């Protein structure tokens, strides 16, 4: 009986991530096609439209927006809808949460060589964290809270997109050779997943 149960869970561990990933990708592609296909059919003749063109168009639009965002005026323009949403009650929380999730999961705003081990006081326990802020940054509200020789460190949580930001002395941290995205993946998976460094 134990063999059957363990085999079942092992099979679920193999199959479920695959099924969920495929379903999420399928949902995303169907959503993009259903929203953009009518627009493309208005621009092109309907007989010229080939399924999949909407997805290609979406990727091209994202690339062009990302490329144009290198210029300050264009970047301001693309970020304007987000700023408007952040001022509307209700949508502010949803948009802000989604933006934070994307930034955390992508490792955005985390500099290279910022992954550290944080040693808990009076303990041999160490936590993997990512340095987010230092003292002395002008106009930064978080930096104002940080004293000299201290760091703000984000401690991600396993199987969660959240975590804690702690301010600790530099003496309690030790740099480790790991990219922020790899550290996030490792900690969020509870150390059960595998990360390969891209050398």
C-alpha positions in Angstrom: 0.0 0.0 0.0 2.8 2.4 0.9 4.5 1.7 -2.5 1.2 2.5 -4.3 0.7 5.8 -2.4 4.4 6.9 -2.8 4.2 6.0 -6.5 1.0 8.1 -6.8 2.6 11.1 -5.2 5.7 10.7 -7.3 3.6 10.5 -10.4 1.7 13.6 -9.4 4.9 15.5 -8.7 6.0 14.7 -12.3 2.7 15.3 -14.1 1.0 18.2 -12.3 3.7 20.8 -12.9 3.8 19.8 -16.5 0.0 20.0 -16.9 -0.3 23.3 -15.0 2.5 24.9 -17.0 0.9 23.8 -20.3 -2.5 25.0 -19.3 -1.2 28.4 -18.2 0.6 28.8 -21.5 -2.5 27.6 -23.4 -4.7 30.1 -21.5 -2.3 32.9 -22.2 -2.1 32.1 -26.0 -5.9 31.8 -26.3 -6.4 35.1 -24.5 -3.9 36.9 -26.7 -5.4 35.4 -29.9 -9.0 36.1 -28.9 -8.2 39.8 -28.1 -5.8 40.7 -30.9 -7.1 38.5 -33.7 -10.2 40.8 -34.4 -7.9 43.8 -34.5 -5.6 42.2 -37.0 -8.5 41.0 -39.1 -9.6 44.7 -39.4 -6.2 45.8 -40.5 -5.6 42.8 -42.8 -8.0 41.0 -45.0 -9.6 38.2 -43.1 -8.4 35.5 -45.6 -4.8 36.7 -45.0 -5.0 36.1 -41.3 -3.2 33.0 -40.1 -3.8 31.6 -36.5 -0.8 32.6 -34.4 -0.3 36.0 -36.0 -1.8 37.7 -33.0 0.7 36.1 -30.7 3.6 37.1 -32.9 2.1 40.6 -33.1 1.8 40.7 -29.3 5.5 39.7 -28.9 6.6 42.3 -31.4 4.5 45.0 -29.6 6.2 44.0 -26.3 9.6 44.2 -27.9 9.0 47.6 -29.4 7.6 49.0 -26.1 10.6 47.6 -24.2 13.0 49.1 -26.8 11.4 52.5 -26.9 11.3 52.6 -23.0 15.0 53.3 -23.1 14.2 56.9 -23.9 12.9 58.9 -21.0 9.8 60.4 -22.7 8.7 57.1 -24.1 9.2 55.4 -20.8 7.1 58.1 -19.1 4.4 57.5 -21.7 4.3 53.7 -21.3 4.2 54.0 -17.5 1.4 56.6 -17.5 -1.4 54.0 -17.5 0.2 52.3 -14.5 0.4 55.6 -12.6 -3.2 56.3 -13.3 -4.2 52.9 -12.0 -2.1 53.4 -8.8 -4.3 56.5 -8.0 -7.6 54.6 -8.3 -8.8 52.8 -5.1 -9.2 49.1 -5.7 -7.1 48.9 -8.8 -4.2 50.4 -7.0 -3.9 47.3 -4.8 -4.3 44.8 -7.6 -2.0 46.6 -10.1 0.6 47.2 -7.3 0.5 43.6 -6.2 0.9 42.3 -9.8 3.7 44.7 -10.4 5.5 43.7 -7.2 5.1 40.0 -8.0 6.6 40.5 -11.5 9.5 42.5 -10.2 10.3 40.0 -7.4 10.0 36.9 -9.6 12.1 38.4 -12.3 14.8 39.7 -9.9 14.2 43.2 -11.2 16.0 46.0 -9.2 18.2 43.4 -7.6 21.9 44.1 -8.5 24.3 41.3 -9.3 26.5 40.2 -6.4 23.7 41.2 -4.0 22.9 37.7 -2.7 24.0 37.2 0.9 23.7 34.9 3.8 22.2 36.6 6.8 23.2 35.2 10.1 20.6 35.4 12.9 21.9 37.0 16.1 23.1 34.6 18.8 22.5 31.7 16.4 24.2 29.5 13.9 21.2 29.8 11.5 21.7 31.6 8.2 19.1 32.8 5.7 19.5 33.5 2.0 18.6 37.0 1.2 19.1 39.7 -1.5 20.4 43.2 -0.7 17.8 45.7 -1.9 19.0 49.0 -0.5 22.0 50.7 1.2 22.3 53.9 3.1 23.1 57.2 1.5 20.8 57.0 -1.5 19.3 60.5 -2.0 15.5 60.8 -2.2 15.0 57.1 -1.3 12.6 56.6 1.6 14.0 53.2 2.5 17.6 54.4 2.4 16.7 57.1 4.9 15.9 54.4 7.5 19.2 52.6 7.0 22.2 53.7 9.2 25.8 53.5 7.9 27.2 50.0 7.8 23.7 48.6 7.6 21.8 47.0 4.7 18.2 46.3 3.7 17.9 42.7 2.8 14.9 40.9 1.2 14.3 37.5 2.6 12.0 35.5 0.3 9.7 32.8 1.6 9.4 29.3 0.3 6.4 28.5 -2.0 5.3 32.2 -1.7 5.9 35.4 -3.7 6.2 37.3 -0.4 8.9 37.7 2.1 10.4 40.0 4.7 12.7 43.0 4.3 15.0 43.3 7.3 17.7 46.0 8.1 20.8 44.3 9.4 24.4 45.2 10.0 26.8 44.4 7.2 28.8 42.3 9.7 25.8 39.9 9.8 25.9 39.3 6.1 28.2 37.3 3.9 28.2 37.6 0.1 27.7 34.4 -1.9 28.3 33.7 -5.6 24.7 33.4 -6.9 22.5 35.6 -9.1 19.4 37.1 -7.6 17.1 35.1 -9.9 18.8 31.9 -8.9 18.5 32.7 -5.2 14.8 33.5 -5.6 14.2 30.2 -7.4 16.1 28.3 -4.8 14.5 29.8 -1.8 10.9 29.9 -3.2 11.2 26.1 -4.0 12.3 25.5 -0.5 15.6 24.2 -1.8 13.9 21.2 -3.4 14.4 22.5 -6.9 17.6 22.8 -8.8 19.3 25.9 -10.1 22.1 25.9 -12.6 24.4 28.8 -12.7 24.8 30.3 -16.2 28.6 30.4 -16.5 
